[in-house]
Structure formats: structure tokens, C-alpha cells
Amino acid sequence: MPIYEYVCDDCGAEYERIVLNSTTKVTCPKCAGTKSTMQLSVFAAHGNGTKASGGSSSSGPSGGGCCGGACGCR
């Protein structure tokens, strides 16, 4: 079940909704408006908290997020 982020076109409130299918009605929790704009969602990625050094070509793991060596998916 995807969670979508919206901004109400009437009052500007930002909110999230779980949308089960395309017929799900989305209403603003602040003003009950039905006109809203879907926002680009930013998702969280698992990481080890270190930055990879820019431009470096080391042979070790990059240290950044999943498939960077820290999550154990390799």
C-alpha cells in the first residue's frame, strides 16, 4: 500500500495518505478540500552514516546505503 504526499490546492496544508487504488478519494484534513497536488516523495535509505569520498576510486565498499556494502545485501 503506497503512501502518497499531497499539498491541498485550497489551503496549502501538507499531508500524507495511504492510497489503496485509483478510486480512493483524497481529502484535506484541515479544510476537507478535494483538490490537491501529489508531491514527489523522498524516501529513506538504509546507510551506515558515513559519506563516500567524492571522486575517489578506492577498491573498498563505498559506505553509502544499500548496495554500498553496509546493508549486507552483497
N, CA, C and O of each residue as an XYZ file, in Angstrom:
296
protein
N       0.844     -1.183      0.000
C       0.000      0.000      0.000
C       0.880      1.234      0.000
O       1.566      1.507      0.985
N       0.869      1.975     -1.083
C       1.722      3.160     -1.165
C       1.179      4.323     -0.341
O      -0.032      4.514     -0.224
N       2.099      5.087      0.223
C       1.755      6.315      0.937
C       2.159      7.474      0.037
O       3.314      7.575     -0.379
N       1.211      8.337     -0.258
C       1.470      9.489     -1.106
C       1.433     10.769     -0.285
O       0.691     10.875      0.691
N       2.246     11.741     -0.693
C       2.271     13.050     -0.050
C       1.520     14.032     -0.940
O       1.658     14.018     -2.164
N       0.721     14.887     -0.299
C      -0.108     15.845     -1.030
C       0.029     17.238     -0.436
O       0.412     17.394      0.724
N      -0.291     18.256     -1.247
C      -0.459     19.635     -0.798
C      -1.845     20.054     -1.251
O      -2.183     19.930     -2.428
N      -2.651     20.552     -0.317
C      -4.006     20.996     -0.628
C      -3.937     22.250     -1.489
O      -3.237     23.204     -1.149
N      -4.664     22.248     -2.608
C      -4.687     23.404     -3.500
C      -5.485     24.565     -2.909
O      -5.298     25.712     -3.314
N      -6.372     24.278     -1.957
C      -7.207     25.322     -1.365
C      -6.518     26.034     -0.200
O      -6.481     27.264     -0.167
N      -5.966     25.268      0.768
C      -5.406     25.904      1.968
C      -3.891     25.749      2.112
O      -3.296     26.382      2.984
N      -3.252     24.921      1.277
C      -1.801     24.765      1.324
C      -1.293     23.765      2.348
O      -0.082     23.630      2.527
N      -2.196     23.059      3.026
C      -1.778     22.069      4.031
C      -1.066     20.903      3.354
O      -1.450     20.480      2.264
N      -0.021     20.385      4.009
C       0.702     19.216      3.522
C       0.277     18.017      4.350
O       0.177     18.108      5.574
N       0.027     16.889      3.688
C      -0.415     15.691      4.398
C      -0.089     14.448      3.583
O       0.235     14.537      2.399
N      -0.178     13.288      4.227
C       0.079     12.003      3.594
C      -1.172     11.152      3.655
O      -1.968     11.273      4.586
N      -1.346     10.291      2.664
C      -2.488      9.370      2.641
C      -2.050      8.038      2.063
O      -1.237      7.990      1.140
N      -2.588      6.962      2.605
C      -2.429      5.644      2.013
C      -3.496      5.518      0.933
O      -4.683      5.712      1.197
N      -3.072      5.197     -0.273
C      -3.996      5.108     -1.395
C      -4.054      3.654     -1.847
O      -3.070      3.105     -2.344
N      -5.222      3.038     -1.665
C      -5.394      1.629     -1.984
C      -5.585      1.387     -3.475
O      -5.105      0.381     -3.998
N      -6.275      2.287     -4.170
C      -6.481      2.155     -5.612
C      -6.819      3.526     -6.198
O      -6.896      4.518     -5.474
N      -7.016      3.569     -7.496
C      -7.224      4.860     -8.169
C      -8.577      5.506     -7.851
O      -8.787      6.678     -8.167
N      -9.491      4.763     -7.234
C     -10.797      5.343     -6.902
C     -10.855      5.900     -5.477
O     -11.892      6.409     -5.052
N      -9.747      5.804     -4.742
C      -9.692      6.328     -3.377
C      -9.785      7.849     -3.404
O      -8.994      8.506     -4.080
N     -10.749      8.414     -2.672
C     -10.904      9.866     -2.578
C      -9.923     10.410     -1.547
O      -9.812      9.881     -0.442
N      -9.221     11.463     -1.917
C      -8.259     12.100     -1.021
C      -8.815     13.461     -0.635
O      -9.095     14.295     -1.497
N      -8.975     13.682      0.676
C      -9.466     14.973      1.160
C      -8.474     15.559      2.156
O      -7.786     14.828      2.869
N      -8.410     16.863      2.195
C      -7.517     17.578      3.095
C      -8.019     17.451      4.536
O      -9.206     17.652      4.793
N      -7.132     17.121      5.478
C      -7.554     17.009      6.874
C      -7.839     18.361      7.529
O      -8.503     18.420      8.564
N      -7.341     19.445      6.932
C      -7.521     20.773      7.522
C      -8.808     21.444      7.046
O      -9.566     21.975      7.858
N      -9.061     21.425      5.730
C     -10.221     22.152      5.199
C     -11.227     21.247      4.486
O     -12.256     21.726      4.009
N     -10.945     19.966      4.409
C     -11.792     18.969      3.731
C     -11.888     19.212      2.226
O     -12.806     18.711      1.576
N     -10.957     19.969      1.673
C     -10.933     20.201      0.231
C     -10.568     18.933     -0.524
O      -9.864     18.068     -0.003
N     -11.047     18.831     -1.737
C     -10.785     17.642     -2.548
C      -9.786     17.896     -3.668
O      -9.429     16.970     -4.396
N      -9.327     19.141     -3.817
C      -8.333     19.462     -4.833
C      -6.956     19.480     -4.184
O      -6.697     20.279     -3.284
N      -6.071     18.594     -4.642
C      -4.736     18.522     -4.073
C      -3.737     18.166     -5.157
O      -4.098     17.646     -6.212
N      -2.480     18.455     -4.880
C      -1.393     18.154     -5.793
C      -0.491     17.125     -5.143
O      -0.029     17.315     -4.018
N      -0.238     16.022     -5.858
C       0.654     14.986     -5.339
C       2.092     15.496     -5.404
O       2.513     16.063     -6.413
N       2.833     15.291     -4.333
C       4.212     15.748     -4.250
C       5.175     14.602     -4.514
O       4.820     13.432     -4.373
N       6.385     14.947     -4.893
C       7.440     13.971     -5.060
C       7.858     13.501     -3.677
O       8.257     14.312     -2.842
N       7.773     12.207     -3.426
C       8.115     11.673     -2.114
C       9.609     11.451     -2.006
O      10.262     11.036     -2.964
N      10.138     11.729     -0.838
C      11.523     11.458     -0.518
C      11.516     10.248      0.389
O      10.845     10.249      1.421
N      12.245      9.229      0.024
C      12.239      8.009      0.807
C      13.539      7.864      1.567
O      14.560      8.442      1.195
N      13.494      7.098      2.619
C      14.671      6.855      3.440
C      15.403      5.628      2.915
O      14.776      4.654      2.499
N      16.713      5.678      2.934
C      17.527      4.541      2.526
C      18.422      4.153      3.682
O      18.934      5.015      4.398
N      18.609      2.879      3.862
C      19.468      2.380      4.933
C      20.909      2.706      4.598
O      21.348      2.488      3.469
N      21.637      3.216      5.545
C      23.042      3.526      5.341
C      23.809      3.333      6.622
O      23.221      3.076      7.673
N      25.122      3.454      6.545
C      25.920      3.275      7.745
C      26.335      4.598      8.372
O      27.082      4.607      9.350
N      25.863      5.716      7.827
C      26.118      7.013      8.430
C      27.406      7.678      8.010
O      27.745      8.738      8.536
N      28.138      7.090      7.076
C      29.369      7.715      6.607
C      29.200      8.128      5.169
O      28.420      7.532      4.425
N      29.941      9.161      4.775
C      29.897      9.631      3.402
C      31.012      8.973      2.606
O      32.113      8.751      3.108
N      30.701      8.671      1.360
C      31.741      8.207      0.454
C      32.518      9.435     -0.007
O      31.935     10.492     -0.248
N      33.829      9.292     -0.129
C      34.619     10.445     -0.566
C      34.413     10.673     -2.050
O      34.453      9.726     -2.836
N      34.196     11.903     -2.436
C      33.894     12.250     -3.818
C      35.084     12.087     -4.727
O      36.174     12.569     -4.420
N      34.890     11.408     -5.852
C      35.932     11.276     -6.850
C      36.975     10.230     -6.534
O      37.871     10.008     -7.349
N      36.904      9.592     -5.415
C      37.878      8.583     -5.049
C      37.559      7.283     -5.748
O      36.390      6.927     -5.896
N      38.581      6.569     -6.181
C      38.361      5.283     -6.838
C      38.996      4.176     -6.023
O      39.811      3.419     -6.549
N      38.645      4.063     -4.759
C      39.175      3.013     -3.912
C      38.483      1.706     -4.232
O      37.374      1.702     -4.766
N      39.125      0.599     -3.910
C      38.544     -0.700     -4.208
C      37.655     -1.208     -3.089
O      37.049     -2.269     -3.238
N      37.550     -0.498     -1.976
C      36.726     -0.907     -0.845
C      35.283     -0.516     -1.054
O      34.944      0.118     -2.053
N      34.407     -0.902     -0.090
C      32.995     -0.537     -0.202
C      32.811      0.968     -0.124
O      33.589      1.666      0.525
N      31.779      1.459     -0.790
C      31.561      2.903     -0.846
C      31.038      3.453      0.468
O      31.187      4.647      0.727
N      30.426      2.617      1.316
C      29.975      3.046      2.623
C      28.692      3.842      2.605
O      28.389      4.517      3.589
N      27.926      3.796      1.537
C      26.720      4.591      1.493
C      25.481      3.795      1.132
O      25.276      3.469     -0.038
N      24.667      3.482      2.099
C      23.358      2.890      1.837
C      23.408      1.470      1.324
O      24.457      0.827      1.289
N      22.252      1.008      0.934
C      22.105     -0.350      0.433
C      22.913     -0.516     -0.845
O      22.946      0.385     -1.682
N      23.548     -1.634     -0.995
C      24.434     -1.975     -2.114
C      25.714     -1.147     -2.078
O      26.489     -1.154     -3.035
N      25.935     -0.439     -0.982
C      27.200      0.252     -0.769
C      28.050     -0.540      0.196
O      29.121     -0.090      0.605
N      27.580     -1.719      0.563
C      28.354     -2.594      1.424
C      27.879     -2.630      2.857
O      28.197     -3.579      3.574
N      27.119     -1.620      3.315
C      26.746     -1.528      4.709
C      25.526     -2.366      5.070
O      25.354     -2.719      6.237
N      24.676     -2.693      4.104
C      23.421     -3.381      4.443
C      23.547     -4.898      4.360
O      22.614     -5.603      4.746
N      24.658     -5.419      3.873
C      24.847     -6.854      3.807
C      24.117     -7.520      2.660
O      23.901     -8.731      2.702
N      23.730     -6.776      1.640
C      22.979     -7.367      0.531
C      23.881     -7.995     -0.521
O      23.386     -8.597     -1.475
N      25.163     -7.869     -0.369
C      26.079     -8.453     -1.364
C      26.462     -9.849     -0.993
O      27.225    -10.491     -1.713
